[in-house]
Amino acid sequence: MAVRFPLYVKSLYESAERVPQPQAQAIDAVVRSRLDGAMASPFTADSPLASSVMASPNLDERCAPVELIVLHYTGMPEEDPALARLCDAEAKVSSHYVVRESGEVVQLVAEEKRAWHAGVSCWRGASDINSRSIGIEIVNPGHDGGCPPYPDPQIAAVITLCRDILARNGLRRDQVLAHSDIAPTRKQDPGEWFPWARLAAEGVGLWVEPAPLDDAGAEAEAGEAAAFIGALAGYGYDITPADPPEVKAAVVAAFQRHFRPARVDGKVDRSSIETLRRLLAARQALTAGA
């Protein structure tokens, strides 16, 4: 049975407040020793939440103002090699911040600079997301490492850091995205087990209660599926009606991974349609009250 609903997309403008700093831990000396001679010029941390600065050489100048915060997982088995790779000139990858499992925050690239974390990506029709975003790598081995839960101190630090960045950069709460949102055909991080609801409860990101799953898994009719694809594009995802089925499925899966994580299969079903309807309604309500 097809599910019909009105599709509408509006912007959400909401400022975040500053929050107290967590107690940071000292960074391991072994990481510093492995990076000797490979680090760029040091700088002053932008966030008071950063306990250490380890300047990565992997950066350049921004070509656009900051519009987004993009959350990643490191996808490596251990913390120290992940941090070292983000500071390795040969790896050609970096992020502005790393949040360790303990909750320690390390800054690698100054916020005014363009870190290399997003890759080929797009959101709301804009590319070069590296220029437009602040990247946060969250230490977690990811899908290849068995999808372990994110520790509570780590998530608390991510929330606090995001709220600080939102406030200092004048960003809206819905401008916090997953890497999989901006690069759905390439990336899955920070994963379907990432606690987006917890972040949203504290003003980081936009979230609604996902609609219950239909055990039958019935897919929408062609017209409803096309309307759903259009609504995803309106929300910000890089998708068009002309895209091949595999691209559409990847984008639908990215939406599910973030907003309906109980089933990530790339199929346009009742639950996905209703969840998107709720999401759009929530954004409309917040915009109207801004």
Contacts in CASP RR format, 6 or more apart in sequence:
PFRMAT RR
TARGET T0000
AUTHOR 0000-0000-0000
METHOD contacts of the structure
MODEL  1
MAVRFPLYVKSLYESAERVPQPQAQAIDAVVRSRLDGAMASPFTADSPLA
SSVMASPNLDERCAPVELIVLHYTGMPEEDPALARLCDAEAKVSSHYVVR
ESGEVVQLVAEEKRAWHAGVSCWRGASDINSRSIGIEIVNPGHDGGCPPY
PDPQIAAVITLCRDILARNGLRRDQVLAHSDIAPTRKQDPGEWFPWARLA
AEGVGLWVEPAPLDDAGAEAEAGEAAAFIGALAGYGYDITPADPPEVKAA
VVAAFQRHFRPARVDGKVDRSSIETLRRLLAARQALTAGA
1 218 0 8 1.000
1 270 0 8 1.000
2 220 0 8 1.000
2 221 0 8 1.000
2 223 0 8 1.000
2 224 0 8 1.000
3 220 0 8 1.000
3 224 0 8 1.000
3 270 0 8 1.000
3 273 0 8 1.000
3 274 0 8 1.000
4 224 0 8 1.000
5 273 0 8 1.000
5 274 0 8 1.000
5 277 0 8 1.000
6 277 0 8 1.000
7 227 0 8 1.000
7 230 0 8 1.000
7 231 0 8 1.000
7 277 0 8 1.000
7 280 0 8 1.000
8 280 0 8 1.000
8 284 0 8 1.000
9 231 0 8 1.000
9 234 0 8 1.000
9 235 0 8 1.000
9 280 0 8 1.000
9 283 0 8 1.000
10 283 0 8 1.000
10 284 0 8 1.000
10 287 0 8 1.000
11 172 0 8 1.000
11 283 0 8 1.000
11 287 0 8 1.000
12 172 0 8 1.000
12 173 0 8 1.000
12 174 0 8 1.000
12 206 0 8 1.000
12 283 0 8 1.000
12 286 0 8 1.000
12 287 0 8 1.000
12 290 0 8 1.000
13 172 0 8 1.000
13 287 0 8 1.000
13 290 0 8 1.000
14 172 0 8 1.000
14 173 0 8 1.000
14 174 0 8 1.000
14 203 0 8 1.000
14 286 0 8 1.000
14 290 0 8 1.000
15 166 0 8 1.000
15 167 0 8 1.000
15 170 0 8 1.000
15 172 0 8 1.000
16 162 0 8 1.000
16 163 0 8 1.000
16 166 0 8 1.000
16 167 0 8 1.000
16 171 0 8 1.000
16 173 0 8 1.000
16 203 0 8 1.000
16 204 0 8 1.000
17 163 0 8 1.000
17 167 0 8 1.000
18 163 0 8 1.000
18 164 0 8 1.000
18 167 0 8 1.000
19 159 0 8 1.000
19 160 0 8 1.000
19 163 0 8 1.000
19 164 0 8 1.000
20 160 0 8 1.000
21 48 0 8 1.000
21 49 0 8 1.000
21 160 0 8 1.000
22 49 0 8 1.000
22 103 0 8 1.000
22 153 0 8 1.000
22 156 0 8 1.000
22 157 0 8 1.000
22 160 0 8 1.000
24 49 0 8 1.000
24 50 0 8 1.000
24 51 0 8 1.000
24 52 0 8 1.000
24 103 0 8 1.000
24 104 0 8 1.000
24 105 0 8 1.000
25 51 0 8 1.000
25 100 0 8 1.000
25 102 0 8 1.000
25 103 0 8 1.000
25 104 0 8 1.000
26 51 0 8 1.000
26 52 0 8 1.000
27 51 0 8 1.000
27 52 0 8 1.000
27 54 0 8 1.000
27 104 0 8 1.000
27 106 0 8 1.000
28 80 0 8 1.000
30 80 0 8 1.000
31 54 0 8 1.000
31 80 0 8 1.000
31 83 0 8 1.000
31 84 0 8 1.000
32 54 0 8 1.000
34 80 0 8 1.000
34 84 0 8 1.000
35 54 0 8 1.000
35 84 0 8 1.000
35 87 0 8 1.000
38 57 0 8 1.000
38 87 0 8 1.000
38 88 0 8 1.000
38 89 0 8 1.000
39 54 0 8 1.000
39 55 0 8 1.000
39 56 0 8 1.000
39 57 0 8 1.000
39 87 0 8 1.000
40 55 0 8 1.000
40 56 0 8 1.000
40 57 0 8 1.000
40 59 0 8 1.000
41 55 0 8 1.000
42 53 0 8 1.000
42 55 0 8 1.000
43 53 0 8 1.000
43 55 0 8 1.000
43 110 0 8 1.000
44 53 0 8 1.000
45 53 0 8 1.000
45 107 0 8 1.000
46 107 0 8 1.000
46 110 0 8 1.000
46 111 0 8 1.000
46 112 0 8 1.000
46 168 0 8 1.000
47 97 0 8 1.000
47 105 0 8 1.000
47 107 0 8 1.000
47 161 0 8 1.000
47 164 0 8 1.000
47 165 0 8 1.000
47 168 0 8 1.000
48 164 0 8 1.000
49 105 0 8 1.000
49 157 0 8 1.000
49 160 0 8 1.000
49 161 0 8 1.000
49 164 0 8 1.000
50 97 0 8 1.000
50 105 0 8 1.000
50 106 0 8 1.000
50 107 0 8 1.000
51 104 0 8 1.000
51 105 0 8 1.000
51 106 0 8 1.000
52 104 0 8 1.000
52 106 0 8 1.000
52 107 0 8 1.000
53 106 0 8 1.000
53 107 0 8 1.000
53 108 0 8 1.000
54 83 0 8 1.000
54 87 0 8 1.000
54 106 0 8 1.000
54 107 0 8 1.000
54 108 0 8 1.000
55 87 0 8 1.000
55 108 0 8 1.000
55 109 0 8 1.000
56 86 0 8 1.000
56 87 0 8 1.000
56 94 0 8 1.000
56 108 0 8 1.000
56 109 0 8 1.000
56 115 0 8 1.000
57 87 0 8 1.000
57 89 0 8 1.000
58 86 0 8 1.000
58 87 0 8 1.000
58 88 0 8 1.000
58 89 0 8 1.000
58 91 0 8 1.000
58 92 0 8 1.000
58 93 0 8 1.000
58 94 0 8 1.000
58 109 0 8 1.000
58 115 0 8 1.000
58 116 0 8 1.000
59 94 0 8 1.000
59 109 0 8 1.000
59 110 0 8 1.000
59 113 0 8 1.000
59 114 0 8 1.000
59 115 0 8 1.000
59 116 0 8 1.000
60 113 0 8 1.000
60 114 0 8 1.000
61 113 0 8 1.000
61 114 0 8 1.000
62 112 0 8 1.000
62 113 0 8 1.000
62 114 0 8 1.000
62 131 0 8 1.000
63 114 0 8 1.000
63 128 0 8 1.000
63 131 0 8 1.000
64 126 0 8 1.000
64 128 0 8 1.000
64 131 0 8 1.000
64 132 0 8 1.000
65 132 0 8 1.000
66 111 0 8 1.000
66 132 0 8 1.000
66 133 0 8 1.000
66 134 0 8 1.000
66 169 0 8 1.000
66 171 0 8 1.000
67 126 0 8 1.000
67 132 0 8 1.000
67 133 0 8 1.000
67 171 0 8 1.000
67 175 0 8 1.000
68 123 0 8 1.000
68 129 0 8 1.000
68 132 0 8 1.000
68 133 0 8 1.000
68 134 0 8 1.000
68 171 0 8 1.000
68 175 0 8 1.000
68 176 0 8 1.000
68 177 0 8 1.000
68 182 0 8 1.000
69 133 0 8 1.000
69 134 0 8 1.000
69 135 0 8 1.000
69 136 0 8 1.000
69 162 0 8 1.000
69 165 0 8 1.000
69 166 0 8 1.000
69 171 0 8 1.000
69 175 0 8 1.000
69 176 0 8 1.000
69 177 0 8 1.000
70 117 0 8 1.000
70 118 0 8 1.000
70 129 0 8 1.000
70 133 0 8 1.000
70 134 0 8 1.000
70 135 0 8 1.000
70 136 0 8 1.000
70 177 0 8 1.000
70 178 0 8 1.000
70 179 0 8 1.000
70 182 0 8 1.000
71 135 0 8 1.000
71 136 0 8 1.000
71 138 0 8 1.000
71 158 0 8 1.000
71 162 0 8 1.000
71 176 0 8 1.000
71 177 0 8 1.000
71 178 0 8 1.000
71 179 0 8 1.000
71 189 0 8 1.000
71 190 0 8 1.000
71 194 0 8 1.000
72 95 0 8 1.000
72 117 0 8 1.000
72 135 0 8 1.000
72 136 0 8 1.000
72 137 0 8 1.000
72 138 0 8 1.000
72 179 0 8 1.000
72 189 0 8 1.000
72 190 0 8 1.000
73 137 0 8 1.000
73 138 0 8 1.000
73 139 0 8 1.000
73 140 0 8 1.000
73 141 0 8 1.000
73 142 0 8 1.000
73 189 0 8 1.000
73 190 0 8 1.000
73 191 0 8 1.000
73 194 0 8 1.000
74 82 0 8 1.000
74 98 0 8 1.000
74 137 0 8 1.000
74 138 0 8 1.000
74 139 0 8 1.000
74 140 0 8 1.000
74 141 0 8 1.000
75 82 0 8 1.000
75 140 0 8 1.000
75 141 0 8 1.000
75 142 0 8 1.000
75 143 0 8 1.000
75 144 0 8 1.000
75 145 0 8 1.000
75 189 0 8 1.000
76 82 0 8 1.000
76 85 0 8 1.000
76 141 0 8 1.000
77 141 0 8 1.000
77 145 0 8 1.000
79 100 0 8 1.000
79 101 0 8 1.000
79 139 0 8 1.000
82 98 0 8 1.000
82 137 0 8 1.000
82 139 0 8 1.000
83 98 0 8 1.000
83 100 0 8 1.000
83 106 0 8 1.000
85 91 0 8 1.000
85 93 0 8 1.000
86 93 0 8 1.000
86 94 0 8 1.000
86 95 0 8 1.000
86 98 0 8 1.000
86 108 0 8 1.000
86 137 0 8 1.000
87 94 0 8 1.000
87 108 0 8 1.000
92 116 0 8 1.000
93 116 0 8 1.000
93 117 0 8 1.000
94 108 0 8 1.000
94 109 0 8 1.000
94 115 0 8 1.000
94 116 0 8 1.000
94 117 0 8 1.000
95 108 0 8 1.000
95 109 0 8 1.000
95 115 0 8 1.000
95 117 0 8 1.000
95 135 0 8 1.000
95 136 0 8 1.000
95 137 0 8 1.000
96 107 0 8 1.000
96 108 0 8 1.000
96 109 0 8 1.000
96 110 0 8 1.000
96 111 0 8 1.000
96 115 0 8 1.000
96 117 0 8 1.000
96 134 0 8 1.000
96 135 0 8 1.000
96 136 0 8 1.000
97 105 0 8 1.000
97 106 0 8 1.000
97 107 0 8 1.000
97 108 0 8 1.000
97 134 0 8 1.000
97 135 0 8 1.000
97 136 0 8 1.000
97 137 0 8 1.000
97 161 0 8 1.000
98 105 0 8 1.000
98 106 0 8 1.000
98 108 0 8 1.000
98 136 0 8 1.000
98 137 0 8 1.000
98 138 0 8 1.000
98 139 0 8 1.000
99 105 0 8 1.000
99 106 0 8 1.000
99 136 0 8 1.000
99 137 0 8 1.000
99 138 0 8 1.000
99 139 0 8 1.000
99 154 0 8 1.000
99 157 0 8 1.000
99 158 0 8 1.000
99 161 0 8 1.000
100 106 0 8 1.000
100 139 0 8 1.000
100 154 0 8 1.000
101 139 0 8 1.000
101 140 0 8 1.000
101 151 0 8 1.000
101 153 0 8 1.000
101 154 0 8 1.000
102 151 0 8 1.000
102 153 0 8 1.000
102 154 0 8 1.000
103 151 0 8 1.000
103 153 0 8 1.000
103 154 0 8 1.000
103 156 0 8 1.000
103 157 0 8 1.000
104 157 0 8 1.000
105 157 0 8 1.000
105 161 0 8 1.000
108 115 0 8 1.000
109 115 0 8 1.000
111 134 0 8 1.000
111 165 0 8 1.000
111 169 0 8 1.000
114 130 0 8 1.000
114 131 0 8 1.000
115 130 0 8 1.000
115 134 0 8 1.000
115 135 0 8 1.000
116 130 0 8 1.000
117 130 0 8 1.000
117 133 0 8 1.000
117 135 0 8 1.000
117 137 0 8 1.000
117 179 0 8 1.000
118 129 0 8 1.000
118 130 0 8 1.000
118 133 0 8 1.000
118 135 0 8 1.000
118 179 0 8 1.000
118 182 0 8 1.000
118 183 0 8 1.000
119 129 0 8 1.000
119 130 0 8 1.000
119 183 0 8 1.000
120 127 0 8 1.000
120 183 0 8 1.000
120 186 0 8 1.000
121 127 0 8 1.000
121 129 0 8 1.000
121 130 0 8 1.000
121 179 0 8 1.000
121 182 0 8 1.000
121 183 0 8 1.000
121 238 0 8 1.000
122 129 0 8 1.000
122 182 0 8 1.000
122 183 0 8 1.000
122 238 0 8 1.000
123 129 0 8 1.000
123 132 0 8 1.000
123 177 0 8 1.000
123 181 0 8 1.000
123 182 0 8 1.000
123 236 0 8 1.000
123 237 0 8 1.000
123 238 0 8 1.000
124 234 0 8 1.000
124 236 0 8 1.000
125 236 0 8 1.000
125 238 0 8 1.000
126 132 0 8 1.000
129 182 0 8 1.000
134 165 0 8 1.000
134 169 0 8 1.000
136 158 0 8 1.000
136 161 0 8 1.000
136 162 0 8 1.000
138 150 0 8 1.000
138 154 0 8 1.000
138 158 0 8 1.000
138 190 0 8 1.000
139 154 0 8 1.000
140 148 0 8 1.000
140 150 0 8 1.000
140 190 0 8 1.000
141 148 0 8 1.000
142 148 0 8 1.000
142 189 0 8 1.000
142 191 0 8 1.000
143 188 0 8 1.000
143 191 0 8 1.000
147 191 0 8 1.000
147 193 0 8 1.000
149 193 0 8 1.000
150 190 0 8 1.000
150 193 0 8 1.000
150 194 0 8 1.000
150 195 0 8 1.000
155 195 0 8 1.000
155 198 0 8 1.000
155 199 0 8 1.000
158 199 0 8 1.000
158 204 0 8 1.000
159 198 0 8 1.000
159 199 0 8 1.000
159 202 0 8 1.000
159 204 0 8 1.000
162 176 0 8 1.000
162 199 0 8 1.000
162 204 0 8 1.000
163 202 0 8 1.000
163 203 0 8 1.000
163 204 0 8 1.000
165 171 0 8 1.000
166 172 0 8 1.000
166 173 0 8 1.000
166 175 0 8 1.000
166 176 0 8 1.000
166 204 0 8 1.000
173 200 0 8 1.000
173 203 0 8 1.000
173 204 0 8 1.000
173 205 0 8 1.000
173 206 0 8 1.000
174 205 0 8 1.000
174 206 0 8 1.000
174 283 0 8 1.000
175 205 0 8 1.000
176 199 0 8 1.000
176 204 0 8 1.000
176 205 0 8 1.000
177 258 0 8 1.000
178 189 0 8 1.000
178 190 0 8 1.000
178 191 0 8 1.000
178 194 0 8 1.000
178 254 0 8 1.000
178 257 0 8 1.000
178 258 0 8 1.000
179 187 0 8 1.000
179 189 0 8 1.000
179 190 0 8 1.000
180 187 0 8 1.000
180 188 0 8 1.000
180 189 0 8 1.000
180 190 0 8 1.000
180 191 0 8 1.000
180 254 0 8 1.000
180 257 0 8 1.000
180 258 0 8 1.000
181 237 0 8 1.000
181 254 0 8 1.000
181 255 0 8 1.000
181 258 0 8 1.000
182 238 0 8 1.000
184 237 0 8 1.000
184 238 0 8 1.000
184 250 0 8 1.000
184 251 0 8 1.000
184 253 0 8 1.000
184 254 0 8 1.000
185 247 0 8 1.000
185 250 0 8 1.000
185 251 0 8 1.000
188 257 0 8 1.000
191 257 0 8 1.000
191 261 0 8 1.000
192 256 0 8 1.000
192 257 0 8 1.000
192 261 0 8 1.000
192 264 0 8 1.000
193 261 0 8 1.000
196 205 0 8 1.000
196 207 0 8 1.000
196 258 0 8 1.000
196 259 0 8 1.000
196 261 0 8 1.000
197 207 0 8 1.000
199 205 0 8 1.000
199 207 0 8 1.000
200 206 0 8 1.000
200 207 0 8 1.000
201 207 0 8 1.000
206 279 0 8 1.000
206 282 0 8 1.000
206 283 0 8 1.000
206 286 0 8 1.000
207 259 0 8 1.000
208 259 0 8 1.000
208 275 0 8 1.000
208 278 0 8 1.000
208 279 0 8 1.000
208 281 0 8 1.000
208 282 0 8 1.000
209 278 0 8 1.000
210 259 0 8 1.000
210 260 0 8 1.000
210 261 0 8 1.000
210 262 0 8 1.000
210 271 0 8 1.000
210 275 0 8 1.000
211 260 0 8 1.000
211 270 0 8 1.000
211 271 0 8 1.000
211 272 0 8 1.000
211 273 0 8 1.000
211 274 0 8 1.000
211 275 0 8 1.000
211 278 0 8 1.000
212 271 0 8 1.000
213 262 0 8 1.000
213 263 0 8 1.000
213 269 0 8 1.000
213 271 0 8 1.000
214 269 0 8 1.000
214 270 0 8 1.000
214 271 0 8 1.000
217 267 0 8 1.000
217 269 0 8 1.000
217 270 0 8 1.000
218 269 0 8 1.000
218 270 0 8 1.000
219 225 0 8 1.000
219 267 0 8 1.000
219 268 0 8 1.000
219 269 0 8 1.000
220 228 0 8 1.000
220 268 0 8 1.000
220 269 0 8 1.000
220 270 0 8 1.000
220 273 0 8 1.000
224 268 0 8 1.000
224 273 0 8 1.000
225 268 0 8 1.000
226 241 0 8 1.000
228 252 0 8 1.000
228 268 0 8 1.000
228 272 0 8 1.000
228 273 0 8 1.000
228 276 0 8 1.000
229 239 0 8 1.000
229 240 0 8 1.000
229 241 0 8 1.000
229 248 0 8 1.000
229 251 0 8 1.000
229 252 0 8 1.000
229 268 0 8 1.000
230 239 0 8 1.000
230 241 0 8 1.000
231 276 0 8 1.000
231 280 0 8 1.000
232 239 0 8 1.000
232 251 0 8 1.000
232 252 0 8 1.000
232 255 0 8 1.000
232 276 0 8 1.000
233 239 0 8 1.000
233 240 0 8 1.000
235 276 0 8 1.000
235 279 0 8 1.000
235 280 0 8 1.000
237 251 0 8 1.000
237 254 0 8 1.000
237 255 0 8 1.000
238 251 0 8 1.000
239 247 0 8 1.000
239 248 0 8 1.000
239 251 0 8 1.000
243 251 0 8 1.000
249 266 0 8 1.000
249 267 0 8 1.000
250 266 0 8 1.000
252 266 0 8 1.000
252 267 0 8 1.000
252 268 0 8 1.000
252 272 0 8 1.000
253 264 0 8 1.000
253 265 0 8 1.000
253 266 0 8 1.000
255 272 0 8 1.000
255 276 0 8 1.000
256 263 0 8 1.000
256 264 0 8 1.000
256 265 0 8 1.000
256 266 0 8 1.000
256 272 0 8 1.000
257 264 0 8 1.000
259 275 0 8 1.000
259 276 0 8 1.000
259 279 0 8 1.000
260 271 0 8 1.000
260 272 0 8 1.000
260 275 0 8 1.000
262 271 0 8 1.000
263 269 0 8 1.000
263 271 0 8 1.000
END
